[in-house]
Amino acid sequence: MTYTPYEIIGRDRPSRWLVTCDHAANTVPDFVGGGSLGLSETDMHRHIAYDVGAAGLTRALAEALDAPAIMSNFSRLVIDPNRGEDDPTLLMKLYDGTIIPANRHADAQECEARLNACYRPYHAALADLAARQPDTVILSVHSFTPQLKGRPPRPWQVGVLFAADERLTTPLIARLEQEGDLCVGANQPYGGHLPGDAIERHAIEHGRLNALIELRNDLIGEEAAQRAWAARLAPILQAALADTNL
């Protein structure tokens, strides 16, 4: 079977939303280490390999918003599609205290091969979807681990990340905070600006409304929880978009 580095859901759905999931899968294609990064099964199911629960949440949100979605089909440890091509963390050799054996001696030639096989086709498909109509709104779905090794626990249930364009994220954060029972992180647990990342490349550079939303992964580990969060978030997202008057 031919390997495809991404999956598109609901390509012909009419919504102006486009839901993306850069870290949807922990797949290691056969052409990378024979299908293994040299990590244990346990490590490959941790947050270091992909965004736990994000794929299911993406599917459910795309359905709730009647929107198309695109999800990566390669582990972030193969190559990270949410990094610029010149980012030093594009191909990680150490992550959250874990050495990645198949990446330890990866050279520029290996990186280029992974860019051509995985990263660039994913971004080409994302660009095509984003251009399908003039008023596309990009919603990037991610998840985060409750605690990194040696770091304090993260209190947020949901984070909203932003950089140069806050037109959608400002009303979105306000709407989430109005819920009353959520600990909402503004640019938490990370800052929202990485030069050359997927939002900059497909939204900011084109003037498209955008938001990157992070869910704590212990809250979305099961399909029922993913669907429940999607059902809760979809009307909040629609209301925040309406608040922009754009």
Backbone as CSV, one residue per row, in Angstrom:
resi,resn,N_x,N_y,N_z,CA_x,CA_y,CA_z,C_x,C_y,C_z
1,MET,0.839,-1.193,0.000,0.000,0.000,0.000,0.876,1.245,0.000
2,THR,0.521,2.214,-0.836,1.297,3.443,-0.943,1.132,4.284,0.313
3,TYR,2.252,4.752,0.839,2.212,5.591,2.031,1.761,7.005,1.671
4,THR,0.855,7.551,2.466,0.407,8.935,2.319,0.691,9.667,3.622
5,PRO,1.403,10.787,3.583,1.820,11.458,4.820,0.753,12.319,5.468
6,TYR,-0.475,12.254,4.991,-1.549,13.038,5.603,-2.879,12.366,5.293
7,GLU,-3.893,12.765,6.060,-5.266,12.322,5.823,-6.152,13.548,5.772
8,ILE,-7.019,13.596,4.775,-7.986,14.689,4.642,-9.375,14.131,4.893
9,ILE,-10.126,14.836,5.715,-11.491,14.448,6.067,-12.438,15.543,5.599
10,GLY,-13.506,15.162,4.933,-14.557,16.124,4.582,-14.090,17.244,3.682
11,ARG,-13.330,16.899,2.666,-12.762,17.921,1.777,-13.821,18.886,1.249
12,ASP,-15.027,18.396,0.980,-16.065,19.226,0.350,-17.034,19.855,1.342
13,ARG,-16.749,19.760,2.631,-17.613,20.423,3.608,-17.560,21.940,3.407
14,PRO,-18.677,22.638,3.615,-18.772,24.039,3.189,-18.231,25.073,4.164
15,SER,-17.953,24.706,5.416,-17.568,25.699,6.417,-16.309,26.454,6.013
16,ARG,-16.206,27.695,6.469,-14.974,28.443,6.247,-13.867,27.991,7.186
17,TRP,-14.211,27.246,8.229,-13.190,26.681,9.107,-12.396,25.612,8.365
18,LEU,-11.111,25.546,8.651,-10.250,24.429,8.259,-9.548,23.966,9.523
19,VAL,-9.790,22.722,9.918,-9.206,22.183,11.139,-7.954,21.404,10.766
20,THR,-6.850,21.710,11.417,-5.587,21.052,11.118,-5.052,20.371,12.375
21,CYS,-4.305,19.300,12.157,-3.681,18.590,13.279,-2.285,18.172,12.840
22,ASP,-1.294,18.954,13.231,0.089,18.739,12.788,0.712,17.508,13.422
23,HIS,0.265,17.149,14.612,0.889,16.047,15.361,-0.131,14.953,15.646
24,ALA,-0.854,14.550,14.608,-1.974,13.632,14.785,-1.556,12.189,15.028
25,ALA,-0.394,11.782,14.495,-0.068,10.356,14.445,1.319,10.075,15.007
26,ASN,1.493,8.833,15.446,2.823,8.372,15.861,3.416,7.400,14.842
27,THR,2.945,7.489,13.613,3.392,6.620,12.526,4.863,6.865,12.188
28,VAL,5.612,5.775,12.000,6.976,5.850,11.488,6.988,5.093,10.157
29,PRO,7.100,5.781,9.026,7.087,5.088,7.732,8.253,4.110,7.609
30,ASP,8.083,3.108,6.753,9.103,2.066,6.586,10.453,2.620,6.153
31,PHE,10.437,3.753,5.434,11.706,4.286,4.929,12.499,5.036,6.004
32,VAL,11.949,5.117,7.207,12.679,5.697,8.339,12.971,4.582,9.336
33,GLY,14.208,4.157,9.400,14.615,3.132,10.356,13.872,1.826,10.218
34,GLY,13.423,1.505,8.998,12.643,0.301,8.806,11.308,0.330,9.526
35,GLY,10.806,1.539,9.799,9.525,1.687,10.484,9.655,1.837,11.988
36,SER,10.878,2.098,12.456,11.097,2.253,13.900,12.121,3.347,14.159
37,LEU,11.856,4.138,15.195,12.818,5.150,15.637,13.733,4.615,16.722
38,GLY,13.569,3.333,17.067,14.392,2.730,18.111,13.878,2.994,19.503
39,LEU,12.651,3.498,19.610,12.041,3.779,20.903,11.132,2.629,21.318
40,SER,10.864,2.535,22.592,9.946,1.526,23.099,8.518,1.863,22.696
41,GLU,7.651,0.848,22.765,6.233,1.064,22.489,5.654,2.100,23.450
42,THR,6.116,2.060,24.689,5.641,3.033,25.684,5.983,4.451,25.261
43,ASP,7.230,4.677,24.850,7.631,6.018,24.415,6.869,6.469,23.178
44,MET,6.592,5.543,22.260,5.885,5.901,21.032,4.430,6.257,21.293
45,HIS,3.923,5.942,22.479,2.560,6.333,22.829,2.532,7.505,23.804
46,ARG,3.688,8.127,24.017,3.764,9.323,24.839,3.666,10.574,23.981
47,HIS,3.568,11.695,24.676,3.445,12.983,23.997,4.664,13.323,23.151
48,ILE,5.793,12.663,23.397,6.982,12.997,22.610,6.822,12.565,21.154
49,ALA,5.987,11.563,20.886,5.846,11.034,19.530,4.694,11.665,18.762
50,TYR,3.670,12.122,19.482,2.501,12.738,18.831,1.668,13.441,19.890
51,ASP,0.628,14.130,19.447,-0.266,14.814,20.386,-1.407,13.869,20.744
52,VAL,-1.300,13.277,21.914,-2.265,12.272,22.363,-3.684,12.853,22.357
53,GLY,-4.601,12.152,21.706,-6.002,12.558,21.683,-6.349,13.617,20.664
54,ALA,-5.353,14.241,20.053,-5.628,15.376,19.160,-6.316,14.938,17.868
55,ALA,-5.975,13.767,17.349,-6.593,13.310,16.102,-8.095,13.106,16.288
56,GLY,-8.476,12.431,17.361,-9.896,12.213,17.614,-10.645,13.509,17.853
57,LEU,-10.015,14.426,18.570,-10.632,15.729,18.794,-10.783,16.486,17.474
58,THR,-9.790,16.389,16.610,-9.851,17.037,15.298,-11.009,16.502,14.482
59,ARG,-11.152,15.188,14.432,-12.263,14.586,13.679,-13.610,15.080,14.206
60,ALA,-13.740,15.071,15.516,-15.017,15.464,16.121,-15.297,16.949,15.928
61,LEU,-14.279,17.787,16.058,-14.464,19.225,15.845,-14.805,19.529,14.384
62,ALA,-14.115,18.867,13.462,-14.395,19.092,12.046,-15.839,18.714,11.725
63,GLU,-16.313,17.618,12.309,-17.701,17.207,12.104,-18.657,18.242,12.700
64,ALA,-18.359,18.694,13.913,-19.243,19.654,14.576,-19.289,20.996,13.855
65,LEU,-18.172,21.377,13.234,-18.088,22.650,12.517,-18.448,22.501,11.035
66,ASP,-18.758,21.270,10.608,-19.035,20.962,9.201,-17.885,21.444,8.313
67,ALA,-16.675,21.152,8.785,-15.463,21.685,8.164,-14.549,20.561,7.685
68,PRO,-13.736,20.835,6.687,-12.694,19.875,6.334,-11.593,19.864,7.382
69,ALA,-10.841,18.786,7.405,-9.705,18.676,8.315,-8.561,17.978,7.603
70,ILE,-7.357,18.316,8.009,-6.172,17.621,7.531,-5.335,17.243,8.738
71,MET,-4.866,15.984,8.723,-4.079,15.471,9.838,-2.808,14.822,9.290
72,SER,-1.708,15.051,9.970,-0.448,14.422,9.579,-0.536,12.916,9.797
73,ASN,0.288,12.165,9.056,0.372,10.714,9.222,1.825,10.295,9.431
74,PHE,2.533,11.086,10.241,3.904,10.735,10.613,4.198,11.356,11.966
75,SER,4.996,10.656,12.741,5.339,11.139,14.071,6.107,12.449,13.992
76,ARG,5.882,13.295,14.956,6.652,14.532,15.056,8.143,14.249,15.210
77,LEU,8.485,13.019,15.647,9.887,12.647,15.800,10.508,12.209,14.468
78,VAL,9.671,11.896,13.487,10.187,11.642,12.135,10.650,12.968,11.550
79,ILE,9.771,13.929,11.596,10.077,15.327,11.256,8.876,16.147,11.693
80,ASP,9.103,17.336,12.219,8.027,18.085,12.853,7.417,19.088,11.878
81,PRO,6.156,18.865,11.460,5.552,19.781,10.495,5.168,21.126,11.078
82,ASN,5.256,21.270,12.395,4.969,22.562,13.014,6.251,23.321,13.341
83,ARG,7.246,23.141,12.514,8.505,23.875,12.607,8.895,24.356,11.219
84,GLY,9.604,25.477,11.155,10.148,25.915,9.885,11.252,24.975,9.433
85,GLU,11.536,24.962,8.156,12.557,24.052,7.628,13.949,24.349,8.163
86,ASP,14.164,25.554,8.655,15.473,25.908,9.207,15.487,25.885,10.734
87,ASP,14.412,25.373,11.346,14.333,25.330,12.803,15.225,24.202,13.334
88,PRO,16.037,24.459,14.355,16.920,23.410,14.880,16.174,22.252,15.533
89,THR,14.884,22.442,15.866,14.102,21.355,16.456,13.242,20.634,15.416
90,LEU,13.523,20.872,14.150,12.774,20.211,13.077,12.891,18.690,13.174
91,LEU,14.085,18.219,13.462,14.344,16.780,13.602,14.977,16.575,14.973
92,MET,14.154,16.162,15.910,14.574,16.104,17.308,15.450,14.887,17.591
93,LYS,16.544,15.125,18.323,17.420,14.030,18.732,17.276,13.720,20.217
94,LEU,16.700,14.646,20.962,16.435,14.478,22.390,15.151,15.226,22.696
95,TYR,14.202,14.556,23.376,12.932,15.208,23.685,12.453,14.741,25.061
96,ASP,12.222,15.701,25.941,11.738,15.450,27.300,12.550,14.336,27.969
97,GLY,13.861,14.416,27.826,14.776,13.491,28.473,15.005,12.181,27.748
98,THR,14.369,11.981,26.595,14.494,10.727,25.846,15.316,10.943,24.580
99,ILE,16.387,10.170,24.423,17.171,10.185,23.187,16.411,9.420,22.113
100,ILE,16.388,9.957,20.906,15.712,9.318,19.777,16.770,8.580,18.952
101,PRO,16.930,7.265,19.116,18.050,6.553,18.494,18.152,6.730,16.984
102,ALA,17.033,6.657,16.266,17.085,6.756,14.806,17.436,8.153,14.321
103,ASN,17.359,9.141,15.207,17.683,10.520,14.830,19.063,10.946,15.303
104,ARG,19.656,10.142,16.146,20.892,10.559,16.814,21.981,10.935,15.822
105,HIS,22.087,10.173,14.745,23.130,10.451,13.753,22.540,10.872,12.402
106,ALA,21.288,11.295,12.422,20.652,11.731,11.170,21.339,12.981,10.633
107,ASP,21.708,12.940,9.365,22.439,14.054,8.759,21.510,14.879,7.870
108,ALA,22.083,15.849,7.184,21.289,16.743,6.340,20.597,15.981,5.214
109,GLN,21.246,14.962,4.692,20.653,14.165,3.615,19.417,13.412,4.113
110,GLU,19.510,12.848,5.309,18.368,12.152,5.898,17.230,13.126,6.175
111,CYS,17.563,14.290,6.681,16.546,15.304,6.943,15.841,15.708,5.652
112,GLU,16.593,15.903,4.594,16.022,16.287,3.303,15.093,15.202,2.774
113,ALA,15.471,13.949,2.957,14.625,12.846,2.498,13.292,12.848,3.244
114,ARG,13.334,13.104,4.533,12.095,13.135,5.315,11.255,14.361,4.961
115,LEU,11.897,15.488,4.698,11.170,16.671,4.245,10.396,16.363,2.967
116,ASN,11.063,15.715,2.008,10.436,15.441,0.717,9.333,14.393,0.818
117,ALA,9.495,13.428,1.703,8.535,12.328,1.790,7.343,12.638,2.677
118,CYS,7.538,13.471,3.683,6.492,13.688,4.698,6.080,15.146,4.823
119,TYR,7.012,15.980,5.191,6.752,17.367,5.572,6.192,18.187,4.398
120,ARG,6.886,18.159,3.271,6.474,19.019,2.153,5.148,18.589,1.539
121,PRO,4.870,17.293,1.370,3.535,16.920,0.881,2.413,17.330,1.826
122,TYR,2.647,17.215,3.128,1.639,17.637,4.098,1.345,19.126,3.941
123,HIS,2.377,19.931,3.867,2.165,21.376,3.757,1.563,21.761,2.413
124,ALA,1.893,21.045,1.359,1.283,21.332,0.054,-0.216,21.049,0.090
125,ALA,-0.592,19.941,0.729,-2.012,19.606,0.835,-2.745,20.602,1.720
126,LEU,-2.107,21.025,2.814,-2.707,22.012,3.708,-2.907,23.334,2.966
127,ALA,-1.906,23.740,2.206,-2.011,24.996,1.450,-3.158,24.932,0.450
128,ASP,-3.325,23.780,-0.188,-4.403,23.610,-1.165,-5.768,23.735,-0.487
129,LEU,-5.928,23.108,0.664,-7.192,23.196,1.390,-7.464,24.614,1.874
130,ALA,-6.425,25.269,2.378,-6.604,26.627,2.907,-7.028,27.609,1.816
131,ALA,-6.626,27.328,0.589,-6.917,28.237,-0.524,-8.253,27.932,-1.200
132,ARG,-9.004,26.992,-0.656,-10.229,26.558,-1.338,-11.294,27.639,-1.370
133,GLN,-11.232,28.606,-0.431,-12.161,29.736,-0.433,-11.450,30.940,0.176
134,PRO,-11.925,32.138,-0.102,-11.153,33.329,0.250,-11.156,33.689,1.733
135,ASP,-12.110,33.163,2.509,-12.228,33.584,3.908,-11.937,32.443,4.887
136,THR,-11.054,31.537,4.515,-10.701,30.398,5.365,-10.236,30.854,6.745
137,VAL,-10.699,30.145,7.766,-10.259,30.341,9.145,-9.562,29.053,9.581
138,ILE,-8.316,29.148,10.001,-7.556,27.960,10.366,-7.603,27.747,11.873
139,LEU,-8.027,26.543,12.246,-8.010,26.111,13.639,-7.030,24.954,13.754
140,SER,-5.940,25.188,14.458,-4.903,24.174,14.632,-5.088,23.501,15.985
141,VAL,-5.239,22.171,15.983,-5.558,21.415,17.189,-4.323,20.661,17.687
142,HIS,-4.008,20.863,18.964,-2.862,20.206,19.593,-3.266,19.727,20.988
143,SER,-2.407,18.923,21.599,-2.589,18.569,22.998,-1.246,18.645,23.707
144,PHE,-1.296,18.748,25.029,-0.058,18.852,25.800,-0.114,17.913,26.999
145,THR,1.063,17.482,27.429,1.151,16.580,28.567,0.938,17.340,29.874
146,PRO,0.314,16.710,30.869,0.067,17.414,32.131,1.326,17.847,32.859
147,GLN,2.465,17.183,32.567,3.690,17.537,33.287,4.901,17.017,32.531
148,LEU,5.864,17.886,32.257,7.147,17.469,31.706,8.039,16.973,32.837
149,LYS,8.987,16.132,32.487,9.898,15.584,33.492,10.641,16.707,34.216
150,GLY,10.589,16.663,35.545,11.306,17.647,36.352,10.675,19.011,36.382
151,ARG,9.484,19.158,35.832,8.795,20.451,35.804,7.527,20.390,36.646
152,PRO,6.987,21.537,37.058,5.755,21.536,37.843,4.559,21.107,36.996
153,PRO,3.515,20.603,37.627,2.288,20.254,36.893,1.714,21.472,36.182
154,ARG,1.075,21.224,35.065,0.452,22.294,34.292,-1.020,22.383,34.673
155,PRO,-1.482,23.528,35.127,-2.855,23.623,35.649,-3.924,23.806,34.579
156,TRP,-3.519,24.200,33.361,-4.509,24.585,32.357,-5.204,23.351,31.786
157,GLN,-6.483,23.483,31.548,-7.194,22.457,30.782,-7.109,22.739,29.291
158,VAL,-7.114,24.015,28.965,-7.070,24.419,27.564,-6.171,25.637,27.432
159,GLY,-5.397,25.656,26.367,-4.558,26.806,26.062,-4.875,27.323,24.671
160,VAL,-4.751,28.613,24.490,-4.922,29.241,23.177,-3.637,29.974,22.855
161,LEU,-3.031,29.611,21.736,-1.745,30.187,21.351,-1.943,31.184,20.209
162,PHE,-1.155,32.237,20.237,-1.272,33.270,19.212,0.064,33.969,19.054
163,ALA,0.197,34.648,17.921,1.421,35.406,17.642,1.021,36.788,17.157
164,ALA,1.265,37.070,15.901,1.061,38.426,15.387,-0.411,38.777,15.166
165,ASP,-1.282,37.786,15.085,-2.680,38.025,14.753,-3.557,37.541,15.905
166,GLU,-4.179,38.475,16.632,-5.005,38.128,17.785,-6.489,38.389,17.519
167,ARG,-6.863,38.575,16.256,-8.251,38.933,15.948,-9.243,37.867,16.408
168,LEU,-8.887,36.609,16.262,-9.770,35.532,16.697,-9.433,35.041,18.097
169,THR,-8.147,35.008,18.435,-7.782,34.425,19.725,-8.238,35.278,20.918
170,THR,-8.279,36.586,20.756,-8.744,37.430,21.871,-10.197,37.125,22.239
171,PRO,-11.143,37.125,21.296,-12.508,36.756,21.671,-12.646,35.289,22.063
172,LEU,-11.813,34.426,21.514,-11.883,33.018,21.884,-11.485,32.816,23.347
173,ILE,-10.395,33.439,23.760,-9.975,33.345,25.161,-11.059,33.908,26.073
174,ALA,-11.635,35.044,25.690,-12.700,35.647,26.507,-13.887,34.707,26.640
175,ARG,-14.282,34.080,25.550,-15.415,33.146,25.578,-15.107,31.932,26.461
176,LEU,-13.890,31.409,26.359,-13.512,30.261,27.188,-13.496,30.637,28.665
177,GLU,-13.008,31.814,28.966,-12.957,32.249,30.371,-14.354,32.457,30.941
178,GLN,-15.306,32.792,30.103,-16.684,32.962,30.556,-17.323,31.651,30.997
179,GLU,-16.731,30.532,30.605,-17.275,29.234,30.990,-17.254,29.043,32.503
180,GLY,-16.288,29.642,33.185,-16.271,29.636,34.631,-15.587,28.450,35.284
181,ASP,-15.554,27.296,34.624,-14.961,26.111,35.221,-13.676,25.677,34.526
182,LEU,-13.131,26.549,33.659,-11.927,26.210,32.910,-10.755,27.066,33.355
183,CYS,-9.596,26.441,33.470,-8.342,27.168,33.622,-7.771,27.328,32.223
184,VAL,-7.807,28.548,31.728,-7.461,28.835,30.332,-6.092,29.490,30.284
185,GLY,-5.212,28.979,29.457,-3.885,29.556,29.296,-3.789,30.380,28.026
186,ALA,-3.433,31.642,28.150,-3.154,32.494,26.992,-1.662,32.369,26.696
187,ASN,-1.356,31.785,25.543,0.025,31.426,25.202,0.648,30.541,26.286
188,GLN,-0.148,29.586,26.740,0.287,28.561,27.676,-0.213,27.205,27.161
189,PRO,0.544,26.138,27.317,1.809,26.022,28.046,3.037,26.431,27.235
190,TYR,2.830,26.994,26.047,3.946,27.458,25.219,3.626,28.857,24.701
191,GLY,4.656,29.541,24.254,4.441,30.759,23.505,3.922,30.433,22.113
192,GLY,3.236,31.368,21.505,2.559,31.090,20.250,3.318,31.437,18.994
193,HIS,4.567,31.851,19.102,5.268,32.257,17.890,6.519,31.429,17.678
194,LEU,6.499,30.656,16.622,7.679,29.940,16.144,7.861,30.331,14.684
195,PRO,8.917,31.042,14.336,9.102,31.460,12.946,9.021,30.272,11.994
196,GLY,8.157,30.388,10.993,8.022,29.330,9.998,7.099,28.210,10.403
197,ASP,6.412,28.322,11.542,5.517,27.238,11.954,4.278,27.219,11.058
198,ALA,3.408,26.230,11.283,2.289,26.014,10.374,1.317,27.190,10.357
199,ILE,1.050,27.786,11.509,0.138,28.932,11.545,0.736,30.124,10.805
200,GLU,2.001,30.408,11.040,2.612,31.529,10.319,2.572,31.287,8.817
201,ARG,2.882,30.063,8.433,3.005,29.728,7.015,1.661,29.760,6.281
202,HIS,0.608,29.241,6.918,-0.668,29.072,6.212,-1.739,30.071,6.617
203,ALA,-1.533,30.786,7.717,-2.534,31.760,8.159,-1.984,33.178,8.156
204,ILE,-0.984,33.433,8.986,-0.507,34.807,9.165,0.024,35.393,7.865
205,GLU,0.788,34.622,7.130,1.354,35.150,5.880,0.291,35.468,4.841
206,HIS,-0.914,34.901,5.002,-2.006,35.106,4.047,-3.131,35.962,4.617
207,GLY,-2.949,36.463,5.843,-3.967,37.297,6.458,-5.209,36.547,6.898
208,ARG,-5.102,35.231,7.082,-6.264,34.429,7.464,-6.458,34.433,8.977
209,LEU,-7.698,34.533,9.404,-8.011,34.367,10.816,-7.531,32.995,11.275
210,ASN,-7.091,32.919,12.530,-6.519,31.659,12.986,-6.515,31.587,14.503
211,ALA,-6.466,30.346,14.979,-6.236,30.080,16.403,-5.589,28.711,16.520
212,LEU,-4.696,28.592,17.477,-4.130,27.299,17.832,-4.628,26.968,19.224
213,ILE,-5.293,25.828,19.345,-5.880,25.435,20.623,-5.194,24.172,21.131
214,GLU,-4.877,24.177,22.409,-4.197,23.057,23.074,-5.107,22.507,24.172
215,LEU,-5.341,21.206,24.162,-6.070,20.544,25.236,-5.094,19.672,26.031
216,ARG,-5.245,19.674,27.346,-4.404,18.791,28.163,-4.772,17.344,27.848
217,ASN,-3.764,16.534,27.543,-4.068,15.246,26.931,-4.728,14.225,27.855
218,ASP,-4.637,14.414,29.162,-5.338,13.491,30.060,-6.846,13.700,30.012
219,LEU,-7.287,14.795,29.402,-8.717,15.094,29.302,-9.344,14.553,28.025
220,ILE,-8.513,14.133,27.060,-9.045,13.736,25.750,-8.466,12.394,25.302
221,GLY,-8.179,11.531,26.248,-7.580,10.248,25.911,-8.535,9.261,25.273
222,GLU,-9.833,9.412,25.510,-10.826,8.478,25.004,-11.773,9.178,24.030
223,GLU,-12.365,8.386,23.126,-13.227,8.954,22.094,-14.407,9.721,22.693
224,ALA,-15.000,9.190,23.745,-16.153,9.878,24.340,-15.764,11.263,24.850
225,ALA,-14.582,11.375,25.440,-14.110,12.667,25.938,-13.791,13.610,24.784
226,GLN,-13.225,13.070,23.712,-12.926,13.896,22.545,-14.201,14.478,21.952
227,ARG,-15.240,13.651,21.879,-16.510,14.120,21.327,-17.175,15.139,22.257
228,ALA,-17.051,14.907,23.548,-17.643,15.839,24.504,-16.961,17.205,24.428
229,TRP,-15.639,17.204,24.339,-14.922,18.473,24.223,-15.237,19.164,22.897
230,ALA,-15.341,18.395,21.827,-15.686,18.999,20.536,-17.072,19.638,20.594
231,ALA,-18.018,18.938,21.219,-19.368,19.488,21.335,-19.379,20.761,22.173
232,ARG,-18.504,20.834,23.150,-18.422,22.032,23.986,-17.708,23.169,23.259
233,LEU,-16.635,22.840,22.566,-15.806,23.877,21.951,-16.408,24.460,20.680
234,ALA,-17.117,23.654,19.902,-17.596,24.128,18.599,-18.459,25.384,18.715
235,PRO,-19.460,25.440,19.583,-20.242,26.689,19.678,-19.439,27.862,20.226
236,ILE,-18.459,27.586,21.085,-17.592,28.661,21.586,-16.761,29.224,20.441
237,LEU,-16.240,28.350,19.606,-15.454,28.787,18.449,-16.319,29.597,17.482
238,GLN,-17.519,29.126,17.223,-18.415,29.857,16.306,-18.762,31.227,16.874
239,ALA,-19.009,31.290,18.178,-19.346,32.582,18.796,-18.155,33.531,18.747
240,ALA,-16.951,33.009,18.998,-15.750,33.848,18.936,-15.522,34.364,17.513
241,LEU,-15.764,33.524,16.531,-15.635,33.975,15.144,-16.649,35.071,14.843
242,ALA,-17.885,34.899,15.301,-18.897,35.938,15.105,-18.498,37.241,15.789
243,ASP,-17.833,37.138,16.928,-17.393,38.337,17.665,-16.391,39.175,16.867
244,THR,-15.667,38.552,15.949,-14.681,39.299,15.159,-15.341,40.203,14.115
245,ASN,-16.576,39.878,13.734,-17.274,40.602,12.655,-16.492,40.554,11.350
246,LEU,-15.746,39.495,11.164,-14.929,39.362,9.962,-15.331,38.123,9.172
